[in-house]
Amino acid sequence: MSSKDLILGRIRAARAAYDGSIPRDYRRSFPPADLNLLVDRLVDYKAEVHRTSDISGTIKMILGAGVVVIPPGLPRGWLPPDISVLPDESLPADRIAAADGVVTAAAVAVAETGTIVLDGSPDQGRRIISLLPDLHICVLRPEQVVASVPEAVARLDPTRPLTWISGPSATSDIELNRVEGVHGPRNLHVILLEAL
């Protein structure tokens, strides 16, 4: 018997024994999320983090005057009264890209990796609005922060369109020259809400 026959025989035997179920009994207890670790990871990724309870004032400080795209379910009370708002009601890509920024909420954030996940809910909107503007402002509540990726996955609905964000968009070519803004916003600001 050749090595190839031996390996293929083992694969066939494993396939015959597989019942199609996926074990989900791993790591069911999770430590409390460490908000400081999340902030450290986000800053390491070159995101700017604002720990505040004043969403509107912080958005005004970040954006100044300008035009911001928002998903249809974003609370309007989060927005400063003197900025121009473009609600995304199937806006064309060129109008989204021309905006000064986008403001969204989030579904969950992972402290261990500094990753924020959007799931297309009404306060997060279509994936395109978080990818085209050069500035993304994401509002995050402390109870949305989890310790690890398995805990985040357990909270998410796998049938929804998930966008995983780990800092501003950046890539490196073969010479390791970092280029920002290639696959999304060059600037990510996270407003991490603090208790009043």
N, CA and C atoms as an extended XYZ file, in Angstrom:
588
Properties=species:S:1:pos:R:3:atomname:S:1:resname:S:1:resid:I:1 pbc="F F F"
N         0.849       -1.175        0.000 N   MET     1
C         0.000        0.000        0.000 CA  MET     1
C         0.897        1.242        0.000 C   MET     1
N         0.582        2.179       -0.876 N   SER     2
C         1.378        3.408       -0.970 CA  SER     2
C         0.936        4.397        0.119 C   SER     2
N         1.751        5.410        0.336 N   SER     3
C         1.405        6.467        1.298 CA  SER     3
C         0.136        7.180        0.863 C   SER     3
N        -0.006        7.381       -0.440 N   LYS     4
C        -1.197        8.037       -0.970 CA  LYS     4
C        -2.433        7.215       -0.630 C   LYS     4
N        -2.389        5.909       -0.850 N   ASP     5
C        -3.532        5.041       -0.539 CA  ASP     5
C        -3.851        5.070        0.955 C   ASP     5
N        -2.825        5.085        1.777 N   LEU     6
C        -3.011        5.114        3.220 CA  LEU     6
C        -3.719        6.401        3.643 C   LEU     6
N        -3.266        7.540        3.142 N   ILE     7
C        -3.862        8.835        3.489 CA  ILE     7
C        -5.301        8.917        2.995 C   ILE     7
N        -5.525        8.536        1.747 N   LEU     8
C        -6.890        8.590        1.211 CA  LEU     8
C        -7.817        7.629        1.951 C   LEU     8
N        -7.300        6.486        2.370 N   GLY     9
C        -8.098        5.541        3.155 CA  GLY     9
C        -8.527        6.135        4.490 C   GLY     9
N        -7.613        6.852        5.128 N   ARG    10
C        -7.941        7.497        6.397 CA  ARG    10
C        -8.985        8.598        6.204 C   ARG    10
N        -8.874        9.338        5.116 N   ILE    11
C        -9.851       10.394        4.829 CA  ILE    11
C       -11.231        9.777        4.600 C   ILE    11
N       -11.295        8.702        3.821 N   ARG    12
C       -12.581        8.025        3.561 CA  ARG    12
C       -13.201        7.498        4.859 C   ARG    12
N       -12.373        6.917        5.715 N   ALA    13
C       -12.873        6.394        6.989 CA  ALA    13
C       -13.405        7.528        7.869 C   ALA    13
N       -12.706        8.643        7.891 N   ALA    14
C       -13.156        9.786        8.693 CA  ALA    14
C       -14.457       10.352        8.152 C   ALA    14
N       -14.578       10.437        6.831 N   ARG    15
C       -15.818       10.948        6.222 CA  ARG    15
C       -16.988       10.028        6.514 C   ARG    15
N       -16.760        8.714        6.492 N   ALA    16
C       -17.841        7.759        6.758 CA  ALA    16
C       -18.313        7.877        8.205 C   ALA    16
N       -17.416        8.211        9.128 N   ALA    17
C       -17.776        8.314       10.539 CA  ALA    17
C       -18.385        9.671       10.895 C   ALA    17
N       -18.257       10.670       10.031 N   TYR    18
C       -18.734       12.027       10.319 CA  TYR    18
C       -20.247       12.097       10.132 C   TYR    18
N       -20.955       12.583       11.153 N   ASP    19
C       -22.422       12.641       11.092 CA  ASP    19
C       -22.953       14.006       10.648 C   ASP    19
N       -22.080       14.945       10.340 N   GLY    20
C       -22.504       16.253        9.842 CA  GLY    20
C       -22.673       17.300       10.927 C   GLY    20
N       -22.628       16.906       12.180 N   SER    21
C       -22.797       17.889       13.243 CA  SER    21
C       -21.451       18.540       13.569 C   SER    21
N       -21.540       19.753       14.042 N   ILE    22
C       -20.344       20.500       14.416 CA  ILE    22
C       -20.382       20.693       15.922 C   ILE    22
N       -19.370       20.242       16.634 N   PRO    23
C       -19.395       20.411       18.093 CA  PRO    23
C       -19.320       21.884       18.477 C   PRO    23
N       -20.175       22.281       19.374 N   ARG    24
C       -20.217       23.679       19.829 CA  ARG    24
C       -20.072       23.768       21.344 C   ARG    24
N       -19.397       22.787       21.937 N   ASP    25
C       -19.297       22.742       23.389 CA  ASP    25
C       -17.982       23.305       23.922 C   ASP    25
N       -17.284       24.057       23.107 N   TYR    26
C       -16.013       24.621       23.518 CA  TYR    26
C       -16.214       25.980       24.197 C   TYR    26
N       -15.379       26.296       25.089 N   ARG    27
C       -15.255       27.604       25.747 CA  ARG    27
C       -16.596       28.313       25.941 C   ARG    27
N       -17.360       27.846       26.908 N   ARG    28
C       -18.663       28.443       27.170 CA  ARG    28
C       -18.672       29.450       28.309 C   ARG    28
N       -17.610       29.530       29.068 N   SER    29
C       -17.547       30.547       30.115 CA  SER    29
C       -16.482       31.566       29.702 C   SER    29
N       -16.820       32.794       29.880 N   PHE    30
C       -15.946       33.858       29.413 CA  PHE    30
C       -15.637       34.819       30.555 C   PHE    30
N       -14.428       35.336       30.599 N   PRO    31
C       -14.110       36.335       31.623 CA  PRO    31
C       -14.823       37.645       31.280 C   PRO    31
N       -14.940       38.527       32.240 N   PRO    32
C       -15.529       39.836       31.931 CA  PRO    32
C       -14.669       40.574       30.906 C   PRO    32
N       -15.320       41.357       30.090 N   ALA    33
C       -14.590       42.129       29.078 CA  ALA    33
C       -13.786       43.238       29.754 C   ALA    33
N       -12.596       43.446       29.262 N   ASP    34
C       -11.711       44.479       29.779 CA  ASP    34
C       -11.761       45.668       28.814 C   ASP    34
N       -12.472       46.723       29.214 N   LEU    35
C       -12.617       47.894       28.338 CA  LEU    35
C       -11.280       48.559       28.065 C   LEU    35
N       -10.388       48.557       29.056 N   ASN    36
C        -9.069       49.166       28.843 CA  ASN    36
C        -8.265       48.399       27.802 C   ASN    36
N        -8.407       47.076       27.790 N   LEU    37
C        -7.730       46.275       26.772 CA  LEU    37
C        -8.273       46.607       25.388 C   LEU    37
N        -9.603       46.745       25.268 N   LEU    38
C       -10.192       47.137       23.983 CA  LEU    38
C        -9.618       48.468       23.519 C   LEU    38
N        -9.561       49.437       24.419 N   VAL    39
C        -9.032       50.759       24.061 CA  VAL    39
C        -7.574       50.636       23.611 C   VAL    39
N        -6.772       49.867       24.352 N   ASP    40
C        -5.365       49.676       23.970 CA  ASP    40
C        -5.240       49.075       22.575 C   ASP    40
N        -6.058       48.057       22.289 N   ARG    41
C        -6.001       47.407       20.972 CA  ARG    41
C        -6.429       48.375       19.867 C   ARG    41
N        -7.496       49.128       20.104 N   LEU    42
C        -7.966       50.085       19.097 CA  LEU    42
C        -6.917       51.154       18.818 C   LEU    42
N        -6.304       51.662       19.867 N   VAL    43
C        -5.259       52.684       19.704 CA  VAL    43
C        -4.058       52.091       18.974 C   VAL    43
N        -3.736       50.845       19.290 N   ASP    44
C        -2.634       50.172       18.595 CA  ASP    44
C        -2.911       50.066       17.095 C   ASP    44
N        -4.191       49.916       16.736 N   TYR    45
C        -4.592       49.862       15.328 CA  TYR    45
C        -4.714       51.247       14.699 C   TYR    45
N        -4.387       52.288       15.459 N   LYS    46
C        -4.442       53.673       14.976 CA  LYS    46
C        -5.854       54.230       14.882 C   LYS    46
N        -6.777       53.662       15.649 N   ALA    47
C        -8.109       54.255       15.788 CA  ALA    47
C        -8.037       55.270       16.926 C   ALA    47
N        -8.899       56.264       16.889 N   GLU    48
C        -8.974       57.224       17.984 CA  GLU    48
C       -10.178       56.864       18.835 C   GLU    48
N        -9.964       56.770       20.137 N   VAL    49
C       -11.015       56.359       21.061 CA  VAL    49
C       -11.384       57.532       21.950 C   VAL    49
N       -12.682       57.746       22.102 N   HIS    50
C       -13.210       58.819       22.936 CA  HIS    50
C       -14.105       58.173       23.979 C   HIS    50
N       -13.696       58.212       25.232 N   ARG    51
C       -14.508       57.662       26.328 CA  ARG    51
C       -15.305       58.816       26.902 C   ARG    51
N       -16.609       58.806       26.660 N   THR    52
C       -17.443       59.946       27.003 CA  THR    52
C       -18.901       59.515       27.116 C   THR    52
N       -19.723       60.374       27.681 N   SER    53
C       -21.170       60.154       27.656 CA  SER    53
C       -21.833       61.168       26.725 C   SER    53
N       -21.041       62.087       26.175 N   ASP    54
C       -21.563       63.137       25.291 CA  ASP    54
C       -21.327       62.759       23.819 C   ASP    54
N       -22.249       62.004       23.263 N   ILE    55
C       -22.096       61.544       21.881 CA  ILE    55
C       -22.127       62.718       20.918 C   ILE    55
N       -23.139       63.561       21.033 N   SER    56
C       -23.318       64.679       20.108 CA  SER    56
C       -22.123       65.624       20.117 C   SER    56
N       -21.666       66.007       21.308 N   GLY    57
C       -20.522       66.912       21.415 CA  GLY    57
C       -19.242       66.302       20.854 C   GLY    57
N       -19.079       64.998       21.050 N   THR    58
C       -17.880       64.327       20.543 CA  THR    58
C       -17.918       64.241       19.028 C   THR    58
N       -19.084       63.936       18.478 N   ILE    59
C       -19.212       63.908       17.007 CA  ILE    59
C       -18.919       65.289       16.436 C   ILE    59
N       -19.419       66.333       17.078 N   LYS    60
C       -19.164       67.706       16.633 CA  LYS    60
C       -17.666       68.014       16.675 C   LYS    60
N       -16.989       67.572       17.756 N   MET    61
C       -15.554       67.813       17.880 CA  MET    61
C       -14.772       67.086       16.773 C   MET    61
N       -15.176       65.855       16.453 N   ILE    62
C       -14.482       65.063       15.438 CA  ILE    62
C       -14.740       65.615       14.043 C   ILE    62
N       -16.002       65.880       13.757 N   LEU    63
C       -16.419       66.215       12.395 CA  LEU    63
C       -16.359       67.703       12.097 C   LEU    63
N       -16.589       68.540       13.100 N   GLY    64
C       -16.734       69.967       12.833 CA  GLY    64
C       -18.038       70.173       12.071 C   GLY    64
N       -17.976       70.980       11.039 N   ALA    65
C       -19.133       71.132       10.163 CA  ALA    65
C       -18.921       70.197        8.986 C   ALA    65
N       -19.970       69.643        8.499 N   GLY    66
C       -19.800       68.749        7.365 CA  GLY    66
C       -21.056       67.941        7.117 C   GLY    66
N       -20.917       67.028        6.186 N   VAL    67
C       -22.027       66.157        5.798 CA  VAL    67
C       -21.704       64.747        6.270 C   VAL    67
N       -22.643       64.161        6.989 N   VAL    68
C       -22.440       62.826        7.515 CA  VAL    68
C       -23.568       61.901        7.058 C   VAL    68
N       -23.178       60.691        6.623 N   VAL    69
C       -24.151       59.654        6.256 CA  VAL    69
C       -24.505       58.900        7.530 C   VAL    69
N       -25.788       58.603        7.682 N   ILE    70
C       -26.212       57.811        8.833 CA  ILE    70
C       -27.127       56.684        8.369 C   ILE    70
N       -27.106       55.558        9.076 N   PRO    71
C       -28.068       54.501        8.774 CA  PRO    71
C       -29.456       54.946        9.226 C   PRO    71
N       -30.511       54.361        8.660 N   PRO    72
C       -31.866       54.839        8.948 CA  PRO    72
C       -32.284       54.708       10.410 C   PRO    72
N       -31.731       53.773       11.160 N   GLY    73
C       -32.152       53.569       12.541 CA  GLY    73
C       -31.251       54.198       13.579 C   GLY    73
N       -30.312       55.040       13.159 N   LEU    74
C       -29.419       55.686       14.121 CA  LEU    74
C       -30.206       56.716       14.928 C   LEU    74
N       -30.078       56.710       16.258 N   PRO    75
C       -30.791       57.719       17.056 CA  PRO    75
C       -30.369       59.137       16.659 C   PRO    75
N       -31.334       59.954       16.270 N   ARG    76
C       -31.024       61.326       15.823 CA  ARG    76
C       -30.488       62.195       16.947 C   ARG    76
N       -30.795       61.838       18.191 N   GLY    77
C       -30.289       62.590       19.329 CA  GLY    77
C       -28.785       62.495       19.483 C   GLY    77
N       -28.160       61.538       18.816 N   TRP    78
C       -26.705       61.409       18.870 CA  TRP    78
C       -26.007       62.494       18.055 C   TRP    78
N       -26.732       63.107       17.130 N   LEU    79
C       -26.096       64.003       16.155 CA  LEU    79
C       -26.179       65.456       16.578 C   LEU    79
N       -25.101       66.215       16.365 N   PRO    80
C       -25.163       67.650       16.643 CA  PRO    80
C       -26.182       68.306       15.710 C   PRO    80
N       -26.862       69.331       16.189 N   PRO    81
C       -27.909       69.945       15.358 CA  PRO    81
C       -27.387       70.710       14.147 C   PRO    81
N       -26.119       71.103       14.150 N   ASP    82
C       -25.618       71.965       13.079 CA  ASP    82
C       -24.772       71.234       12.038 C   ASP    82
N       -24.932       69.920       11.899 N   ILE    83
C       -24.266       69.218       10.803 CA  ILE    83
C       -25.324       68.778        9.797 C   ILE    83
N       -24.901       68.593        8.570 N   SER    84
C       -25.809       68.113        7.534 CA  SER    84
C       -25.853       66.590        7.584 C   SER    84
N       -27.049       66.052        7.561 N   VAL    85
C       -27.241       64.609        7.700 CA  VAL    85
C       -27.818       64.049        6.410 C   VAL    85
N       -27.199       62.955        5.926 N   LEU    86
C       -27.702       62.220        4.762 CA  LEU    86
C       -28.146       60.835        5.233 C   LEU    86
N       -29.445       60.643        5.494 N   PRO    87
C       -29.885       59.297        5.869 CA  PRO    87
C       -29.720       58.355        4.671 C   PRO    87
N       -29.204       57.175        4.936 N   ASP    88
C       -29.006       56.216        3.849 CA  ASP    88
C       -30.321       55.526        3.531 C   ASP    88
N       -30.958       56.030        2.521 N   GLU    89
C       -32.156       55.394        1.983 CA  GLU    89
C       -31.808       55.002        0.564 C   GLU    89
N       -30.902       54.019        0.462 N   SER    90
C       -30.377       53.550       -0.826 CA  SER    90
C       -29.619       54.649       -1.563 C   SER    90
N       -28.819       55.413       -0.837 N   LEU    91
C       -27.998       56.446       -1.467 CA  LEU    91
C       -27.052       55.810       -2.479 C   LEU    91
N       -26.801       56.466       -3.596 N   PRO    92
C       -25.817       55.929       -4.549 CA  PRO    92
C       -24.403       56.046       -3.984 C   PRO    92
N       -23.526       55.207       -4.464 N   ALA    93
C       -22.158       55.132       -3.958 CA  ALA    93
C       -21.429       56.467       -4.038 C   ALA    93
N       -21.631       57.232       -5.100 N   ASP    94
C       -20.900       58.492       -5.237 CA  ASP    94
C       -21.304       59.505       -4.168 C   ASP    94
N       -22.575       59.514       -3.750 N   ARG    95
C       -23.007       60.439       -2.685 CA  ARG    95
C       -22.452       60.012       -1.343 C   ARG    95
N       -22.379       58.695       -1.108 N   ILE    96
C       -21.822       58.187        0.142 CA  ILE    96
C       -20.332       58.536        0.206 C   ILE    96
N       -19.618       58.296       -0.876 N   ALA    97
C       -18.175       58.549       -0.911 CA  ALA    97
C       -17.851       60.034       -0.762 C   ALA    97
N       -18.749       60.905       -1.209 N   ALA    98
C       -18.504       62.344       -1.146 CA  ALA    98
C       -18.775       62.928        0.243 C   ALA    98
N       -19.415       62.173        1.116 N   ALA    99
C       -19.717       62.661        2.464 CA  ALA    99
C       -18.430       62.809        3.274 C   ALA    99
N       -18.486       63.661        4.276 N   ASP   100
C       -17.321       63.874        5.139 CA  ASP   100
C       -17.107       62.721        6.113 C   ASP   100
N       -18.146       61.930        6.345 N   GLY   101
C       -18.012       60.812        7.269 CA  GLY   101
C       -19.304       60.035        7.387 C   GLY   101
N       -19.254       59.010        8.228 N   VAL   102
C       -20.414       58.186        8.523 CA  VAL   102
C       -20.433       57.952       10.024 C   VAL   102
N       -21.639       57.909       10.597 N   VAL   103
C       -21.808       57.587       12.014 CA  VAL   103
C       -22.658       56.327       12.089 C   VAL   103
N       -22.170       55.306       12.799 N   THR   104
C       -22.929       54.073       12.991 CA  THR   104
C       -22.847       53.646       14.449 C   THR   104
N       -23.698       52.713       14.797 N   ALA   105
C       -23.578       51.986       16.053 CA  ALA   105
C       -22.811       50.711       15.729 C   ALA   105
N       -22.799       49.751       16.640 N   ALA   106
C       -22.109       48.474       16.416 CA  ALA   106
C       -22.942       47.353       17.028 C   ALA   106
N       -22.652       46.128       16.624 N   ALA   107
C       -23.325       44.962       17.194 CA  ALA   107
C       -22.566       44.454       18.406 C   ALA   107
N       -21.245       44.365       18.280 N   VAL   108
C       -20.396       43.824       19.344 CA  VAL   108
C       -18.968       44.273       19.085 C   VAL   108
N       -18.146       44.273       20.151 N   ALA   109
C       -16.719       44.558       20.015 CA  ALA   109
C       -15.955       43.534       20.842 C   ALA   109
N       -14.777       43.162       20.365 N   VAL   110
C       -13.953       42.136       21.006 CA  VAL   110
C       -12.727       42.805       21.635 C   VAL   110
N       -12.651       42.761       22.965 N   ALA   111
C       -11.537       43.406       23.667 CA  ALA   111
C       -10.205       42.765       23.306 C   ALA   111
N       -10.169       41.449       23.242 N   GLU   112
C        -8.929       40.709       23.000 CA  GLU   112
C        -8.248       41.091       21.682 C   GLU   112
N        -9.050       41.390       20.671 N   THR   113
C        -8.505       41.672       19.338 CA  THR   113
C        -8.690       43.119       18.891 C   THR   113
N        -9.464       43.914       19.630 N   GLY   114
C        -9.728       45.281       19.210 CA  GLY   114
C       -10.592       45.354       17.969 C   GLY   114
N       -11.490       44.387       17.823 N   THR   115
C       -12.329       44.295       16.631 CA  THR   115
C       -13.754       44.740       16.941 C   THR   115
N       -14.321       45.522       16.032 N   ILE   116
C       -15.716       45.949       16.134 CA  ILE   116
C       -16.478       45.247       15.019 C   ILE   116
N       -17.663       44.749       15.337 N   VAL   117
C       -18.463       44.037       14.342 CA  VAL   117
C       -19.770       44.786       14.116 C   VAL   117
N       -20.059       45.044       12.848 N   LEU   118
C       -21.348       45.597       12.437 CA  LEU   118
C       -22.139       44.471       11.798 C   LEU   118
N       -23.457       44.437       12.043 N   ASP   119
C       -24.265       43.345       11.485 CA  ASP   119
C       -25.406       43.812       10.586 C   ASP   119
N       -25.354       45.053       10.141 N   GLY   120
C       -26.372       45.534        9.216 CA  GLY   120
C       -27.700       45.870        9.880 C   GLY   120
N       -27.742       45.944       11.208 N   SER   121
C       -28.965       46.343       11.909 CA  SER   121
C       -29.322       47.778       11.526 C   SER   121
N       -30.558       48.216       11.821 N   PRO   122
C       -30.958       49.565       11.410 CA  PRO   122
C       -30.060       50.696       11.907 C   PRO   122
N       -29.404       50.529       13.062 N   ASP   123
C       -28.510       51.591       13.550 CA  ASP   123
C       -27.087       51.459       13.014 C   ASP   123
N       -26.862       50.429       12.169 N   GLN   124
C       -25.533       50.215       11.569 CA  GLN   124
C       -25.567       50.335       10.047 C   GLN   124
N       -26.683       50.008        9.460 N   GLY   125
C       -26.885       50.223        8.039 CA  GLY   125
C       -26.179       49.258        7.110 C   GLY   125
N       -26.247       49.589        5.838 N   ARG   126
C       -25.613       48.769        4.806 CA  ARG   126
C       -24.101       48.829        4.935 C   ARG   126
N       -23.445       47.774        4.531 N   ARG   127
C       -21.989       47.683        4.613 CA  ARG   127
C       -21.311       48.836        3.853 C   ARG   127
N       -21.858       49.244        2.740 N   ILE   128
C       -21.231       50.255        1.889 CA  ILE   128
C       -21.043       51.589        2.608 C   ILE   128
N       -21.946       51.929        3.532 N   ILE   129
C       -21.802       53.243        4.175 CA  ILE   129
C       -20.627       53.283        5.142 C   ILE   129
N       -20.194       52.128        5.633 N   SER   130
C       -19.033       52.124        6.534 CA  SER   130
C       -17.720       51.923        5.778 C   SER   130
N       -17.790       51.767        4.471 N   LEU   131
C       -16.580       51.524        3.682 CA  LEU   131
C       -16.165       52.692        2.794 C   LEU   131
N       -17.111       53.490        2.325 N   LEU   132
C       -16.762       54.529        1.353 CA  LEU   132
C       -16.295       55.858        1.937 C   LEU   132
N       -16.952       56.418        2.953 N   PRO   133
C       -16.437       57.691        3.475 CA  PRO   133
C       -15.061       57.507        4.103 C   PRO   133
N       -14.292       58.572        4.142 N   ASP   134
C       -12.926       58.521        4.663 CA  ASP   134
C       -12.888       58.501        6.193 C   ASP   134
N       -14.006       58.822        6.831 N   LEU   135
C       -14.102       58.882        8.284 CA  LEU   135
C       -15.283       58.045        8.749 C   LEU   135
N       -15.028       57.137        9.684 N   HIS   136
C       -16.091       56.335       10.288 CA  HIS   136
C       -16.092       56.620       11.783 C   HIS   136
N       -17.227       57.105       12.287 N   ILE   137
C       -17.420       57.304       13.722 CA  ILE   137
C       -18.370       56.214       14.187 C   ILE   137
N       -17.901       55.383       15.117 N   CYS   138
C       -18.689       54.243       15.587 CA  CYS   138
C       -18.961       54.412       17.079 C   CYS   138
N       -20.241       54.341       17.448 N   VAL   139
C       -20.642       54.500       18.842 CA  VAL   139
C       -20.814       53.106       19.449 C   VAL   139
N       -20.188       52.898       20.593 N   LEU   140
C       -20.138       51.582       21.220 CA  LEU   140
C       -20.528       51.695       22.691 C   LEU   140
N       -21.469       50.857       23.115 N   ARG   141
C       -21.873       50.810       24.521 CA  ARG   141
C       -21.033       49.763       25.258 C   ARG   141
N       -20.686       49.977       26.519 N   PRO   142
C       -19.833       49.028       27.253 CA  PRO   142
C       -20.388       47.603       27.285 C   PRO   142
N       -21.710       47.440       27.356 N   GLU   143
C       -22.286       46.091       27.405 CA  GLU   143
C       -22.162       45.346       26.073 C   GLU   143
N       -21.748       46.039       25.030 N   GLN   144
C       -21.521       45.390       23.741 CA  GLN   144
C       -20.110       44.820       23.625 C   GLN   144
N       -19.258       45.124       24.585 N   VAL   145
C       -17.872       44.666       24.539 CA  VAL   145
C       -17.772       43.294       25.208 C   VAL   145
N       -17.188       42.343       24.491 N   VAL   146
C       -16.970       40.997       25.011 CA  VAL   146
C       -15.465       40.735       25.072 C   VAL   146
N       -15.102       39.685       25.810 N   ALA   147
C       -13.678       39.408       26.015 CA  ALA   147
C       -13.006       38.797       24.798 C   ALA   147
N       -13.705       37.870       24.098 N   SER   148
C       -13.022       37.074       23.068 CA  SER   148
C       -13.892       36.879       21.834 C   SER   148
N       -13.239       36.421       20.772 N   VAL   149
C       -13.931       36.164       19.512 CA  VAL   149
C       -15.020       35.103       19.660 C   VAL   149
N       -14.777       33.961       20.350 N   PRO   150
C       -15.871       32.985       20.489 CA  PRO   150
C       -17.115       33.572       21.156 C   PRO   150
N       -16.920       34.463       22.120 N   GLU   151
C       -18.063       35.102       22.775 CA  GLU   151
C       -18.789       36.028       21.805 C   GLU   151
N       -18.038       36.742       20.967 N   ALA   152
C       -18.653       37.611       19.965 CA  ALA   152
C       -19.453       36.785       18.966 C   ALA   152
N       -18.873       35.700       18.488 N   VAL   153
C       -19.556       34.841       17.514 CA  VAL   153
C       -20.849       34.288       18.108 C   VAL   153
N       -20.827       33.942       19.393 N   ALA   154
C       -22.028       33.421       20.053 CA  ALA   154
C       -23.136       34.460       20.096 C   ALA   154
N       -22.790       35.742       20.120 N   ARG   155
C       -23.791       36.817       20.160 CA  ARG   155
C       -24.328       37.190       18.777 C   ARG   155
N       -23.598       36.847       17.732 N   LEU   156
C       -23.956       37.298       16.390 CA  LEU   156
C       -24.868       36.319       15.673 C   LEU   156
N       -25.676       36.850       14.772 N   ASP   157
C       -26.537       36.044       13.914 CA  ASP   157
C       -25.771       35.787       12.616 C   ASP   157
N       -25.401       34.535       12.332 N   PRO   158
C       -24.579       34.252       11.151 CA  PRO   158
C       -25.304       34.490        9.825 C   PRO   158
N       -26.609       34.728        9.861 N   THR   159
C       -27.329       34.991        8.612 CA  THR   159
C       -27.305       36.470        8.237 C   THR   159
N       -26.788       37.313        9.128 N   ARG   160
C       -26.731       38.749        8.842 CA  ARG   160
C       -25.407       39.089        8.152 C   ARG   160
N       -25.356       40.200        7.413 N   PRO   161
C       -24.091       40.605        6.767 CA  PRO   161
C       -23.147       41.203        7.810 C   PRO   161
N       -22.084       40.506        8.117 N   LEU   162
C       -21.169       40.935        9.172 CA  LEU   162
C       -19.953       41.655        8.586 C   LEU   162
N       -19.627       42.800        9.179 N   THR   163
C       -18.430       43.546        8.819 CA  THR   163
C       -17.555       43.617       10.058 C   THR   163
N       -16.376       43.019        9.986 N   TRP   164
C       -15.438       42.985       11.099 CA  TRP   164
C       -14.393       44.071       10.869 C   TRP   164
N       -14.278       45.009       11.813 N   ILE   165
C       -13.396       46.162       11.656 CA  ILE   165
C       -12.332       46.116       12.746 C   ILE   165
N       -11.094       46.045       12.324 N   SER   166
C        -9.976       46.113       13.263 CA  SER   166
C        -9.117       47.307       12.880 C   SER   166
N        -9.556       48.473       13.314 N   GLY   167
C        -8.838       49.711       13.029 CA  GLY   167
C        -9.192       50.293       11.670 C   GLY   167
N        -8.594       51.429       11.344 N   PRO   168
C        -8.814       52.028       10.026 CA  PRO   168
C        -8.302       51.090        8.934 C   PRO   168
N        -8.803       51.260        7.740 N   SER   169
C        -8.373       50.428        6.625 CA  SER   169
C        -6.893       50.656        6.355 C   SER   169
N        -6.162       49.561        6.224 N   ALA   170
C        -4.732       49.663        5.909 CA  ALA   170
C        -4.277       48.364        5.254 C   ALA   170
N        -3.304       48.479        4.407 N   THR   171
C        -2.706       47.305        3.786 CA  THR   171
C        -1.226       47.589        3.581 C   THR   171
N        -0.473       46.551        3.380 N   SER   172
C         0.960       46.717        3.114 CA  SER   172
C         1.311       45.950        1.854 C   SER   172
N         2.127       46.559        1.016 N   ASP   173
C         2.553       45.868       -0.204 CA  ASP   173
C         3.710       44.934        0.120 C   ASP   173
N         4.305       44.395       -0.893 N   ILE   174
C         5.373       43.411       -0.713 CA  ILE   174
C         6.587       43.990        0.006 C   ILE   174
N         6.772       45.293       -0.069 N   GLU   175
C         7.887       45.940        0.615 CA  GLU   175
C         7.498       46.431        2.003 C   GLU   175
N         6.294       46.068        2.446 N   LEU   176
C         5.766       46.406        3.762 CA  LEU   176
C         5.567       47.902        3.965 C   LEU   176
N         5.251       48.601        2.900 N   ASN   177
C         4.882       50.004        3.009 CA  ASN   177
C         3.397       50.078        3.327 C   ASN   177
N         3.059       50.653        4.472 N   ARG   178
C         1.672       50.737        4.907 CA  ARG   178
C         0.939       51.817        4.115 C   ARG   178
N        -0.212       51.449        3.564 N   VAL   179
C        -1.063       52.380        2.830 CA  VAL   179
C        -2.437       52.328        3.488 C   VAL   179
N        -2.944       53.487        3.893 N   GLU   180
C        -4.231       53.538        4.581 CA  GLU   180
C        -5.327       53.979        3.630 C   GLU   180
N        -6.538       53.504        3.887 N   GLY   181
C        -7.697       53.918        3.129 CA  GLY   181
C        -7.944       53.152        1.853 C   GLY   181
N        -7.287       52.028        1.660 N   VAL   182
C        -7.440       51.273        0.424 CA  VAL   182
C        -8.774       50.525        0.392 C   VAL   182
N        -9.142       49.911        1.519 N   HIS   183
C       -10.334       49.067        1.569 CA  HIS   183
C       -11.414       49.628        2.478 C   HIS   183
N       -11.348       50.868        2.809 N   GLY   184
C       -12.322       51.475        3.715 CA  GLY   184
C       -11.781       52.784        4.258 C   GLY   184
N       -12.403       53.303        5.312 N   PRO   185
C       -12.007       54.609        5.851 CA  PRO   185
C       -10.580       54.629        6.389 C   PRO   185
N        -9.897       55.740        6.154 N   ARG   186
C        -8.552       55.923        6.707 CA  ARG   186
C        -8.616       56.331        8.175 C   ARG   186
N        -9.753       56.851        8.588 N   ASN   187
C        -9.892       57.365        9.951 CA  ASN   187
C       -11.063       56.686       10.656 C   ASN   187
N       -10.769       56.047       11.778 N   LEU   188
C       -11.797       55.403       12.592 CA  LEU   188
C       -11.778       56.048       13.968 C   LEU   188
N       -12.926       56.586       14.369 N   HIS   189
C       -13.100       57.130       15.701 CA  HIS   189
C       -14.155       56.281       16.403 C   HIS   189
N       -13.824       55.810       17.580 N   VAL   190
C       -14.747       55.004       18.367 CA  VAL   190
C       -15.162       55.814       19.591 C   VAL   190
N       -16.458       56.014       19.732 N   ILE   191
C       -16.996       56.658       20.914 CA  ILE   191
C       -17.464       55.555       21.853 C   ILE   191
N       -16.700       55.345       22.912 N   LEU   192
C       -17.032       54.324       23.895 CA  LEU   192
C       -17.786       55.029       25.026 C   LEU   192
N       -19.072       54.718       25.124 N   LEU   193
C       -19.913       55.423       26.070 CA  LEU   193
C       -19.539       55.079       27.506 C   LEU   193
N       -19.607       56.091       28.330 N   GLU   194
C       -19.382       55.898       29.751 CA  GLU   194
C       -20.683       56.194       30.469 C   GLU   194
N       -20.877       55.565       31.626 N   ALA   195
C       -22.110       55.761       32.400 CA  ALA   195
C       -22.238       57.217       32.807 C   ALA   195
N       -23.469       57.669       32.823 N   LEU   196
C       -23.737       59.053       33.220 CA  LEU   196
C       -23.600       59.227       34.710 C   LEU   196
